[in-house]
Amino acid sequence: MLCKKLHHAAFRCKDAAATTRFYTGVLGLKFSHAITQEAVPSTGQHCPHIHIFFEMQDGSSIAFFECPTAPGEVKDMVSPAWIQHFAFQVDSEEVLRQAQAELEHLGVPVVGPVNHDDYVLSIYFADPSGHRLELTTPICPPGRLKEFAARAPGVLEEWTQRRAPSRPIDIDLQPMPETR
């Protein structure tokens, strides 16, 4: 397989300093890298920004851009708020419940725990930019994972038949412009 692991997922933030305090102080992630640039390297577009990275134990990262002069919203305001989120795995139900207590002690509103189909147990809260975050831990025995995987194609097929779009979805995949 081409993809080995997630390197990073990136979103926009309102305030890089507040974001850094939250992800290091509240979630305990390592502040691993920061880049400031006047232009976007992949497009050449003038857009002063800082790109900040926070590393997790497995080496993968979550990253943010603060772009004070760029138009647009920090979050997708069209999709339901619960769709776009980061889900971070923790070691156990006990760790999840401790994290919930710590977040609530810090005044962070928390939803949950929520049991998702006996697959994972999760809590939900927001970062300073309003991004929805999830802490989750697996709660099913390994044998059940095989059952979930075996059922997944049938669940998808049933959904596809029930929720087929009324018109074809046109996806326009244009190559990215070359940069030097």
Secondary structure, DSSP 8 states (H G I E B T S, - for coil): ----S--EEEEE-S-HHHHHHIIIIIS--EEEEEEEEEE-TTT--EEEEEEEEEE-TTS-EEEEEE-TTS-S-SS-SSS-TTTSEEEEE-S-HHHHHHHHHHHHHTT---EEEEEETTTEEEEEEE-TT--EEEEEEE-S-HHHHHHHHHHHHHHHHHHHHHT--SS-------------
